[in-house]
Amino acid sequence: MNITPPKTEEIINELEFATSRSSGPGGQNVNKVNSKVTLRWDVIHSTISEEQREVILKKLHTRLTKEGILQLTSQDKRSQLQNKEAVVQKLEQLLSKAFAPKKMRRPTK
């Protein structure tokens, strides 16, 4: 049972990005610019396969809302574009970690 994670290119149209004011670095700029990016992805109503949906709902249940929405934020960078790229990269890492095959435990003596 080797299921591959959904590719970001396939689900990019389902991702919602919202911006808000960040509390990160930027000096006076941080008070004027909406650089924090929040990614929202409705996993339950997504176009991914049923097997992929089951894996995501099972392994990422602590990161999902009650409605089945995965929410990630990024506010580390100074620009909105860099934060958007960072939050998409976070999503890719999270999905690849969730779909990584579990290692079998070898009993020790």
C-alpha positions in Angstrom: 0.0 0.0 0.0 2.1 2.8 -1.3 0.0 6.0 -1.9 1.7 9.1 -3.2 0.9 12.5 -1.8 -1.1 14.9 -4.0 1.1 17.3 -6.0 0.8 21.0 -5.2 0.2 21.8 -8.9 -2.9 19.5 -8.8 -4.5 21.2 -5.8 -3.3 24.8 -6.2 -6.8 25.9 -7.4 -8.3 24.6 -4.2 -6.0 26.5 -1.9 -7.2 29.8 -0.4 -4.7 32.4 0.6 -5.5 35.1 3.1 -3.2 37.9 4.2 -3.0 39.9 7.4 -0.6 42.0 9.4 2.4 40.1 10.6 4.1 40.3 14.0 7.4 39.3 12.5 10.5 41.3 11.5 10.1 44.4 9.4 10.4 47.4 11.7 8.0 50.2 10.9 7.0 48.3 7.7 5.3 45.6 9.7 2.6 48.1 10.8 1.6 49.0 7.3 1.9 45.9 5.1 -0.1 42.7 5.2 2.7 40.2 4.9 1.4 37.3 7.0 -0.1 34.6 4.7 -2.6 32.0 5.9 -3.3 29.0 3.6 -6.6 27.2 3.9 -7.3 23.9 2.1 -10.7 22.1 2.4 -9.5 18.4 2.4 -13.0 16.9 2.6 -14.3 18.6 -0.5 -11.0 18.3 -2.4 -10.6 16.6 -5.8 -7.9 14.2 -4.5 -8.4 10.5 -4.5 -10.3 8.8 -1.7 -7.2 6.9 -0.5 -5.2 10.2 -0.3 -8.1 11.9 1.6 -8.2 9.0 4.2 -4.5 9.2 4.8 -4.6 13.0 5.3 -7.6 12.9 7.5 -6.0 10.1 9.6 -2.5 11.4 9.9 -3.1 15.1 10.0 -6.2 15.1 12.2 -4.6 17.3 14.8 -4.0 20.1 12.2 -7.5 20.0 10.7 -10.5 22.0 11.9 -13.8 20.3 12.7 -14.9 21.1 9.1 -11.9 19.3 7.7 -9.9 22.4 6.7 -6.1 22.3 6.9 -4.8 25.7 7.9 -1.1 26.8 7.8 0.4 30.2 8.3 3.7 31.9 7.5 5.0 35.3 8.8 8.7 34.8 9.0 9.7 36.7 5.9 9.3 40.4 5.2 7.4 40.1 1.9 4.0 38.6 1.2 5.3 36.7 -1.8 8.1 35.0 0.2 5.6 34.1 2.9 3.2 32.6 0.3 6.0 30.5 -1.1 7.0 29.5 2.4 3.5 28.3 3.3 3.2 26.3 0.1 6.5 24.7 0.9 5.2 23.9 4.4 2.2 22.2 2.9 4.4 20.1 0.6 6.7 19.0 3.5 3.6 18.2 5.7 2.1 16.1 2.9 5.3 14.2 2.1 5.8 13.5 5.8 2.2 12.2 6.1 2.6 9.9 3.1 6.1 8.6 4.1 6.0 4.8 4.7 6.1 3.9 8.4 9.2 1.9 9.3 8.7 -1.5 10.7 9.9 -1.8 14.3 12.5 -4.5 14.9 12.4 -5.9 18.4 15.6 -5.7 20.4 16.9 -8.3 22.7 
